[in-house]
Amino acid sequence: MTLHRTATLFAGLFVLFTVIGLFLGAANISLLLVQSFAYALIALGLNIQWGYGGLFNFGIMGMLMLGGAAVTFVSFPVNAAFWGSDGPMLLGRALLAFAGGFVLVWGARHADRVGVRGGWKTALTVLAWIVAYIVYRSQIDPAAAYIETEGGGWIGGLGLHPVLGWVFGGVLAAGVAFVVGRICLGLRTDYLAIATIGISEIIRALLKNMDWLTRGTLTVSPIPWPTPIPQNLQAQGISIADSFIYARLGFLSLVIVILAIAFFFVQRAYGGPWGRMMRAIRDNHVAAASMGKNVTRRQLEIFILGSVLMGIGGAMLVSFQQIYDPGAYQPINHTFLIWVMVIVGGAGNNWGAVFGALLIYITWMISDPVAQWLFNGISGWSTDMGWGPIPEIQSRASQMRVFVLGVVITIALRYAPRGLIPEVVKREA
């Protein structure tokens, strides 16, 4: 029954995309498909954290920003003005100061090995943090000021292949998730949600204001594609209209391959002993701990694994859009929307997460133009009746996105509280 339901829902989704494609054209529907499948990878990451482990991660936006910053740094062309200045030397000093501060704090935290314990250890650790912070800021502030004024404006990129940037985005998100997890995973679930929101906002503030690293609100563009862009195809004699279709289909193929690989391994892992252990921890972590399972370490594993997929997905979106703008990230678009995808699709079911991502994203994107079309029609009718036109149609149509999303959530939770494709747990007698 579950297999039949899944196949039916995906078939209906295919029909929906086909109908929308007939109205919007092949170029526009291919654009939506690329973004939809990138969001599906991100939703798969959240499904690992929430559906598998019951972890409230409301810091998704931060992981997406890290992925975008990573692919920008790796794939954007080299900034010769920066490398020809004193900027690299000044940044090197800042990195040495950071490393020295890290060693200092690490030594203070392990001072009990040399006999320093209790309050003395705490005081020594606090003092080490203060000294490390002062030393690091004394180096990074002059370096940042120099780079922004005389060192080329910002450091630029490395000019490497964008796929390497996607990989680095996953690695960078994993590193931050490790630090966040070590600090926050001992908290209660509601406290974890609040903590991840705060960390996400910290990441956004840092990336938005570190002009020497990300150019901040000045944005970075154009970011290279891992596949041929439309201009490359046009140079080979392909028409402008067809070049956009073929280029986006090439990008889409790469995204689908990566999603399929991630889906395969996650599905296999969740169907084996590891998945049974994670379900046991999610459903009753006290009982799982009493059976000898290291609950915190297992939760840290899935928190990192989910963040890796989020980082890669965020890097994909930035590569496809060819612009990195830290100021464009908003919680409703890059956190709340992904939670809706998993909840509506079905938490704990990978097929549900992918289906929910595709359905919710296409609903989110087409609700604006559909609302504009409806409002224009009603406005014309009301004008003919002498009641006057509808004011500010464009802004009202944009607001309809949230209304439509709320209606979808309400209907889904009313008639499918476990999601459209809910989790199926096989139990053996």
Secondary structure, DSSP 8 states (H G I E B T S, - for coil): -HHHHHHHHHHHHHHHHHHHHHHH-HHHHHHHHHHHHHHHHHHHHHIIIIIIT------HHHHHHHHHHHHHHHHS-B-HHHHTSSHHHHHHHHHHHHHHHHHHHHHHHTGGGGT--HHHHHHHHHHHHHHHHHHHHHHHHHHHHHHHHTS-SS-B-----HHHHHHHHHHHHHHHHHHHHHHHTTS-HHHHHHHHHHHHHHHHHHHHH-HHHH-GGG-B-----SS--HHHHHHTT--HHHHHHHHHHHHHHHHHHHHHHHHHHHHHHHTSHHHHHHHHHHH-HHHHHHTT--HHHHHHHHHHHHHHHHHHHHHHHHHHHT-B-GGG--HIIIIIHHHHHHHHH-TT-HHHHHHHHHHHHHHHHHHHHHHHHHHHHHHHHHHHTTS---S-HHHHHHHHHHHHHHHHHHHHHHH-TT-SS--------
